[in-house]
Amino acid sequence: MGLPLVFFALLSLIIKRAGFHVTPGVTHSLVSMVDVATLLIFGPVAGGTVALISGLAYLLLRAFRHQTRPWIETLEAALFNAGLKALMALASGWLYTLAGGGDFLVAGLSDVFPLLVLFATWFTLDHLGWGLREGIQGGPRQAMAFLRAVWPTSLLVELCPLPAAVIVVFVYNQGNWFVFLLLSAGIVAVALVVQRLADAWQQV
């Protein structure tokens, strides 16, 4: 893994850490924006690897810090998340290419549909995957209750910001690391603001 991928993995981990909880055990964050940008820049395999590593590291570090669940449950959730992220990246990348998407260097109207397919696939597979896990653990009723609980927040925090991944891609492709680092710092700042607002809202 080269230095740029390491940077994106760390950025993904930081953004994930700046998430918040609406439903117990479920973290909402802007991390999908970073992961999708990584996929567009480096391809599905590298993008999936970054999402896999950052997600796995986040869950394991969180478990080590809080130790609220048995380690076997934590490991199972971490491995499930890693596998799901890899599947999301490969499937989303494949459908993006199938829809006419290619190397994302210059944007045009022809890129709109492939990008919409990419965003919708990423978001849908993420929630279907976790919904399926809830269904396996507690049956269809638990799965539906889970999806109803996370759906409104997920739409606002995880789906709507995905188009901003295009900005990340464009700035990175300019090759100016100073500007890109400023953008990355701005993304982290926005993620922290969203986290604080969500925490304040829950306390009202």
Order of alpha helices (4+ residues) and beta strands (2+ residues): alpha-beta-beta-alpha-alpha-alpha-alpha-alpha-alpha-alpha
